[in-house]
């Protein structure tokens, strides 16, 4: 079963903390790591990575995400396959592959690729945020409101 956009991310409750420590760790911890406070308490999950480790992990996660995006396009193309003839054997076999209501082998494969793509995208987003490369939509909206109130409106509209 594929997750919908309204379902929580598989990374909910897990934080990535970038430390100044040299590469070689990457420890997962339930408590504080080094001098890094753990606002979630002892039960909260967090991964402590050096900047170098996080950059390497981000590069790898982006590569996986990009390959999964390519694979998803191919999976969607497989869902478009039609039976070569309108005879019972061809129609039946095509139904097993594509499925009339998304129940065929190719539909199941597409669902799997979609879920893996979501996982990879979530990981990329979490690492980018930890590295300070992106901001969340809420943070961006807050900045936009402050800028608009200050007369620095940048709507991107002509």
NUSEZA-963623 format. One record per residue: residue in one letter; x, y, z of N, C-alpha, C in turn; residue number from 1. Coordinates in pm, 1 decimal, decimal comma. Example, Ala and Ser with C-alpha at 12.3 -4.5 7.8 and 13.67 -1.06 7.14 Angstrom:
<nodes>
a/1319,0/-569,0/780,0/1230,0/-450,0/780,0/1320,0/-330,0/780,0/1
s/1285,0/-225,0/708,0/1367,0/-106,0/714,0/1290,0/3,0/787,0/2
</nodes>
This chain:
<nodes>
x/83,9/-118,1/0,0/0,0/0,0/0,0/88,2/124,1/0,0/1
x/69,6/208,6/-97,0/150,8/329,6/-108,2/100,7/435,7/-11,4/2
x/194,2/513,9/41,9/156,4/622,6/132,3/101,7/739,0/51,2/3
x/6,4/808,0/107,8/-45,3/927,7/43,5/25,8/1048,2/102,1/4
x/6,7/1161,0/39,0/73,7/1283,6/84,3/30,0/1322,7/225,0/5
x/-90,8/1281,7/265,2/-139,3/1320,6/396,9/-84,3/1232,2/508,7/6
x/-28,2/1116,5/473,8/28,2/1028,0/575,1/163,4/1080,8/620,8/7
x/202,0/1050,7/743,9/329,3/1101,5/795,0/448,6/1039,7/723,0/8
x/555,8/1112,1/723,9/679,5/1066,3/663,5/738,1/953,0/746,0/9
x/809,7/864,6/683,0/875,7/755,2/753,5/987,2/807,5/842,8/10
x/1026,7/933,6/825,7/1131,1/993,4/907,5/1074,7/1075,1/1023,8/11
x/943,2/1072,5/1043,0/882,6/1148,4/1152,3/943,5/1102,9/1285,0/12
x/992,0/1199,0/1361,1/1051,4/1168,5/1489,8/1200,8/1142,2/1484,7/13
x/1257,0/1138,3/1365,2/1401,3/1119,4/1350,6/1463,9/1249,9/1304,8/14
x/1571,6/1287,3/1368,8/1641,4/1410,0/1332,4/1781,9/1376,6/1284,8/15
x/1832,3/1460,5/1197,1/1971,8/1453,3/1156,1/2041,4/1573,0/1217,8/16
x/2148,3/1547,5/1290,4/2224,0/1653,7/1354,5/2361,2/1656,7/1290,4/17
x/2399,1/1773,7/1240,4/2529,5/1790,9/1178,6/2625,8/1841,5/1285,7/18
x/2733,9/1768,7/1305,6/2832,5/1806,1/1405,3/2959,9/1850,5/1335,5/19
x/3049,6/1909,4/1411,4/3178,3/1948,5/1357,3/3282,0/1837,9/1374,1/20
x/3237,3/1724,4/1427,0/3328,9/1613,0/1447,9/3375,1/1558,1/1313,8/21
x/3496,5/1502,9/1306,9/3544,6/1444,6/1182,0/3463,2/1322,8/1143,3/22
x/3467,6/1288,3/1015,8/3392,9/1174,1/964,1/3438,7/1046,9/1032,9/23
x/3348,5/948,9/1035,4/3385,1/821,1/1092,2/3282,6/771,1/1191,5/24
x/3181,1/850,3/1218,8/3080,1/810,2/1317,5/2951,5/771,4/1251,9/25
x/2859,0/865,3/1248,7/2727,0/837,9/1193,4/2642,3/758,2/1289,7/26
x/2664,1/777,2/1417,0/2593,5/697,6/1517,4/2448,0/737,1/1527,0/27
x/2365,3/637,4/1539,2/2224,2/661,2/1569,8/2212,9/655,3/1720,7/28
x/2136,7/746,7/1776,1/2130,5/752,5/1921,2/1992,1/788,1/1967,9/29
x/1958,0/740,0/2084,4/1830,4/776,5/2143,7/1846,9/891,2/2240,4/30
x/1966,3/924,6/2275,9/1991,7/1032,7/2369,9/2074,4/1139,6/2303,1/31
x/2134,4/1225,6/2384,1/2215,4/1333,2/2330,3/2344,0/1276,0/2273,6/32
x/2393,7/1341,1/2169,3/2516,4/1298,8/2104,5/2618,9/1408,8/2125,1/33
x/2724,6/1379,7/2193,9/2827,4/1479,5/2217,4/2768,5/1599,4/2288,1/34
x/2792,7/1718,0/2233,8/2741,2/1841,1/2291,9/2607,4/1882,0/2231,3/35
x/2547,4/1793,6/2150,3/2424,3/1827,6/2080,4/2306,0/1798,3/2170,7/36
x/2224,2/1900,7/2203,9/2108,6/1876,2/2289,0/2004,7/1792,6/2215,3/37
x/1927,4/1716,5/2288,9/1822,5/1634,1/2231,1/1687,9/1682,2/2283,5/38
x/1623,3/1777,1/2211,5/1498,6/1833,1/2260,3/1386,4/1731,3/2269,1/39
x/1397,2/1621,5/2197,6/1291,5/1521,6/2199,5/1300,1/1429,1/2319,1/40
x/1403,1/1442,2/2401,0/1418,2/1356,4/2517,6/1483,9/1225,2/2481,5/41
x/1498,3/1137,1/2577,6/1570,5/1013,4/2556,5/1505,1/919,0/2456,0/42
x/1374,6/932,3/2431,0/1308,6/842,7/2337,9/1315,3/888,3/2193,4/43
x/1359,0/1010,9/2169,4/1360,8/1064,8/2033,8/1479,2/1008,6/1957,2/44
x/1457,9/978,9/1829,8/1565,9/926,3/1747,6/1640,6/1037,9/1677,6/45
x/1769,3/1017,9/1664,2/1848,3/1116,7/1591,3/1972,5/1049,8/1536,1/46
x/2017,5/1103,6/1424,9/2140,0/1058,1/1363,8/2239,1/1172,5/1369,4/47
x/2355,7/1148,0/1421,4/2459,8/1248,2/1430,5/2561,2/1221,1/1320,5/48
x/2579,4/1319,6/1232,8/2670,1/1306,0/1119,4/2762,2/1426,8/1111,8/49
x/2884,3/1402,4/1068,4/2970,6/1515,9/1038,3/2920,2/1576,9/907,5/50
x/2960,1/1698,8/879,2/2918,6/1764,5/755,0/2962,1/1681,3/633,8/51
x/3080,2/1626,4/640,5/3133,3/1544,6/530,2/3047,0/1419,4/509,1/52
x/3011,1/1352,2/618,2/2925,9/1233,7/608,6/2788,5/1269,7/553,3/53
x/2733,0/1379,2/600,8/2600,4/1421,0/556,3/2602,2/1457,7/407,9/54
x/2707,3/1525,8/363,1/2718,2/1561,1/220,8/2727,1/1435,0/135,0/55
x/2807,3/1338,1/181,4/2819,0/1212,2/107,8/2687,9/1136,6/103,7/56
x/2620,0/1133,5/216,6/2490,9/1066,2/224,9/2387,5/1136,1/136,8/57
x/2390,9/1268,6/134,0/2299,6/1345,7/51,2/2324,1/1318,3/-97,1/58
x/2450,0/1313,4/-136,2/2483,7/1284,3/-275,8/2430,1/1147,6/-315,8/59
x/2449,0/1050,0/-229,6/2401,4/913,5/-256,2/2248,5/909,8/-259,9/60
x/2183,3/975,6/-166,8/2036,7/975,9/-161,6/1977,5/1045,3/-284,8/61
x/2040,8/1153,4/-329,9/1993,8/1221,3/-451,7/2007,6/1130,7/-572,7/62
x/2118,3/1057,3/-579,3/2140,1/964,5/-690,0/2033,1/855,7/-690,9/63
x/2003,7/799,9/-574,9/1899,6/697,6/-564,0/1764,6/755,7/-603,8/64
x/1734,8/876,2/-553,5/1607,3/940,4/-586,5/1594,3/962,5/-737,8/65
x/1701,8/1008,8/-801,4/1697,9/1034,5/-945,1/1677,9/904,9/-1024,6/66
x/1744,0/797,6/-981,8/1726,2/668,8/-1050,4/1584,4/616,9/-1031,6/67
x/1528,2/636,8/-912,9/1390,7/593,3/-888,6/1290,9/675,5/-970,2/68
x/1320,0/804,1/-991,7/1232,2/885,5/-1076,3/1233,0/831,4/-1219,2/69
x/1350,7/795,0/-1269,5/1359,1/735,5/-1403,3/1283,2/603,2/-1408,4/70
x/1299,3/523,5/-1303,6/1231,1/394,7/-1297,4/1080,4/412,5/-1289,6/71
x/1035,7/515,4/-1219,0/892,4/539,7/-1209,3/832,8/573,0/-1346,0/72
x/905,9/650,3/-1427,1/856,6/681,0/-1562,3/841,0/552,5/-1643,5/73
x/936,1/461,5/-1629,9/926,9/333,8/-1701,9/811,6/249,9/-1649,0/74
x/790,9/251,4/-1517,7/680,9/174,2/-1458,6/546,0/226,6/-1506,9/75
x/534,9/357,1/-1518,6/409,7/417,1/-1567,5/386,5/378,2/-1713,4/76
x/493,7/373,0/-1791,8/480,6/330,2/-1931,4/430,9/185,8/-1940,0/77
x/476,8/100,2/-1849,8/431,7/-38,9/-1850,5/281,7/-49,4/-1824,3/78
x/228,2/45,1/-1748,0/84,6/43,4/-1719,8/0,9/76,7/-1842,9/79
x/64,9/129,1/-1946,9/-6,0/168,5/-2068,1/-12,3/56,1/-2171,5/80
x/51,5/-56,9/-2143,0/55,0/-167,9/-2239,2/-86,4/-219,2/-2265,1/81
x/-114,8/-239,7/-2390,5/-244,7/-293,6/-2432,3/-223,8/-434,7/-2486,7/82
x/-327,5/-514,6/-2481,1/-321,9/-650,0/-2537,2/-297,3/-641,0/-2687,4/83
x/-209,9/-728,0/-2743,7/-179,2/-720,1/-2886,8/-297,5/-759,1/-2975,4/84
x/-389,7/-834,5/-2920,2/-508,4/-874,7/-2996,1/-626,9/-877,1/-2900,2/85
x/-745,2/-877,1/-2959,3/-866,5/-875,7/-2877,5/-920,8/-1017,0/-2858,0/86
x/-829,8/-1111,7/-2835,8/-872,7/-1248,8/-2810,5/-866,4/-1276,9/-2660,2/87
x/-938,4/-1374,1/-2611,4/-944,0/-1399,6/-2466,9/-807,1/-1423,2/-2402,2/88
x/-718,0/-1494,1/-2468,5/-586,1/-1522,5/-2410,3/-504,3/-1395,5/-2392,3/89
x/-498,0/-1312,8/-2494,4/-420,5/-1189,0/-2488,1/-478,0/-1092,8/-2385,3/90
x/-609,4/-1079,2/-2383,5/-674,9/-988,4/-2289,8/-653,8/-1036,2/-2146,4/91
x/-663,8/-1166,9/-2124,2/-644,7/-1222,5/-1990,7/-501,0/-1203,1/-1942,7/92
x/-404,6/-1231,8/-2030,9/-264,0/-1216,0/-1992,5/-232,1/-1068,8/-1965,9/93
x/-282,7/-979,3/-2049,1/-259,8/-836,5/-2030,1/-320,0/-789,8/-1897,8/94
x/-436,0/-846,4/-1862,5/-499,3/-809,8/-1736,6/-413,7/-852,6/-1617,4/95
x/-347,4/-967,2/-1627,4/-258,3/-1011,3/-1520,1/-137,4/-918,8/-1506,6/96
x/-90,1/-865,9/-1618,3/25,4/-776,6/-1614,5/-12,1/-636,4/-1568,6/97
x/-109,8/-578,1/-1637,3/-146,2/-439,2/-1610,8/-254,7/-430,4/-1504,2/98
x/-351,1/-516,6/-1510,6/-460,6/-514,8/-1413,4/-564,6/-413,8/-1451,3/99
x/-690,7/-454,1/-1440,6/-799,6/-364,1/-1475,1/-818,2/-252,3/-1374,4/100
x/-801,7/-281,2/-1248,1/-820,9/-181,8/-1141,9/-691,1/-160,5/-1064,1/101
x/-577,9/-165,1/-1131,8/-450,4/-144,3/-1063,9/-406,0/-264,6/-982,1/102
x/-452,2/-384,7/-1022,1/-420,5/-503,9/-945,3/-316,1/-592,3/-1012,0/103
x/-269,6/-554,5/-1129,5/-174,0/-637,8/-1201,4/-32,4/-625,5/-1147,6/104
x/54,8/-709,0/-1201,2/195,0/-710,8/-1158,3/262,5/-575,9/-1182,4/105
x/235,8/-514,4/-1296,8/299,0/-385,3/-1325,6/246,7/-275,9/-1232,5/106
x/118,5/-282,1/-1197,1/62,2/-184,0/-1103,3/125,2/-200,1/-965,6/107
x/144,5/-323,4/-922,7/210,4/-347,5/-793,8/354,1/-297,3/-796,5/108
x/422,4/-320,9/-907,2/559,7/-271,0/-921,7/564,2/-119,7/-919,2/109
x/468,8/-56,3/-985,4/462,6/89,8/-985,5/437,6/143,1/-844,5/110
x/349,2/76,5/-769,2/322,6/118,0/-630,9/450,4/108,6/-546,7/111
x/526,6/2,9/-566,9/650,9/-15,8/-491,5/752,5/93,4/-525,3/112
x/768,1/122,1/-653,5/862,1/226,2/-695,8/818,4/361,6/-640,9/113
x/688,5/388,7/-642,6/636,1/514,8/-589,9/667,8/528,8/-441,3/114
x/650,4/422,0/-365,6/679,6/426,9/-222,4/829,9/446,5/-197,8/115
x/913,5/375,8/-271,7/1057,8/391,5/-256,0/1101,8/533,7/-294,0/116
x/1040,3/590,0/-397,1/1071,3/726,5/-437,4/1034,4/824,8/-327,6/117
x/921,1/803,1/-262,3/881,6/889,7/-151,6/984,0/880,0/-38,4/118
x/1025,9/759,9/-5,5/1126,0/741,2/100,1/1254,7/815,9/66,3/119
x/1302,5/798,9/-56,8/1427,1/864,5/-97,2/1411,4/1016,0/-96,9/120
x/1297,3/1065,5/-143,2/1272,6/1209,7/-144,6/1266,6/1266,6/-3,5/121
x/1202,8/1193,2/88,0/1197,7/1236,2/228,1/1337,4/1243,8/288,0/122
x/1421,2/1145,2/257,1/1557,3/1142,5/309,5/1638,1/1259,8/254,8/123
x/1626,6/1286,7/125,8/1696,8/1400,2/65,3/1652,7/1529,7/132,0/124
x/1522,5/1545,6/149,1/1469,7/1667,8/210,3/1521,2/1683,7/353,7/125
x/1522,5/1576,0/431,1/1569,4/1582,7/569,3/1717,9/1617,1/576,3/126
x/1797,0/1558,7/488,5/1941,2/1587,9/487,3/1967,7/1731,3/441,7/127
x/1895,2/1776,5/340,4/1912,2/1914,7/294,3/1877,2/2013,0/404,6/128
x/1770,8/1984,0/478,4/1732,5/2072,6/587,7/1839,4/2072,1/696,8/129
x/1890,4/1953,6/731,6/1993,5/1944,0/834,9/2120,1/2018,7/794,7/130
x/2150,3/2017,0/667,0/2268,9/2086,5/617,3/2243,1/2234,8/592,6/131
x/2118,7/2277,5/611,0/2086,3/2418,3/590,1/2074,0/2455,1/443,7/132
x/2049,0/2356,4/357,7/2039,1/2382,3/213,8/1898,5/2420,4/171,3/133
x/1799,4/2385,5/251,5/1660,7/2419,7/220,1/1591,1/2462,1/347,6/134
x/1476,0/2522,0/329,6/1390,6/2555,0/443,2/1255,3/2490,9/417,4/135
x/1183,2/2462,8/522,4/1051,4/2403,1/505,7/954,7/2506,9/450,2/136
x/843,4/2460,3/400,1/742,0/2550,1/344,8/691,8/2647,0/451,5/137
x/674,9/2599,5/575,1/628,4/2686,6/683,4/730,9/2796,3/713,2/138
x/858,2/2758,2/716,2/962,6/2857,4/742,8/967,7/2960,6/630,1/139
x/953,3/2912,2/505,1/954,9/3003,1/390,3/834,3/3095,2/393,6/140
x/718,1/3041,9/429,6/597,3/3123,7/437,4/613,4/3231,7/544,2/141
x/672,4/3195,9/657,6/697,2/3293,7/763,6/789,0/3404,3/716,4/142
x/893,5/3367,7/645,3/985,9/3467,4/591,0/915,5/3556,3/489,9/143
x/831,7/3496,2/403,4/758,6/3573,4/302,7/663,7/3673,3/368,1/144
x/595,7/3631,0/475,9/503,7/3720,8/546,3/580,7/3837,5/606,6/145
x/693,4/3809,2/669,4/774,7/3915,7/728,5/824,1/4012,4/621,4/146
x/869,4/3958,5/507,9/917,8/4043,2/399,0/805,3/4127,0/339,9/147
x/687,3/4067,9/326,2/573,1/4140,9/270,6/532,1/4254,0/364,3/148
x/536,2/4226,0/494,6/500,9/4328,7/593,3/602,1/4442,6/592,0/149
x/725,4/4409,6/558,9/830,9/4511,1/554,6/837,1/4580,9/418,7/150
x/747,5/4540,5/326,5/746,3/4604,5/194,4/844,7/4542,8/96,5/151
x/895,0/4424,3/125,6/991,1/4359,0/37,4/923,8/4242,8/-33,2/152
x/805,8/4263,9/-83,4/727,3/4156,4/-144,4/793,8/4106,7/-271,2/153
x/811,3/3974,4/-279,6/869,1/3910,3/-396,7/780,1/3793,6/-432,1/154
x/673,9/3819,8/-507,8/576,4/3716,4/-538,4/614,2/3637,6/-661,9/155
x/704,9/3686,2/-742,5/741,2/3616,1/-864,1/641,3/3637,7/-975,2/156
x/539,8/3722,0/-951,1/439,4/3750,7/-1052,6/480,4/3873,6/-1131,5/157
x/445,0/3874,9/-1257,6/480,8/3987,0/-1343,6/397,4/4108,7/-1316,0/158
</nodes>
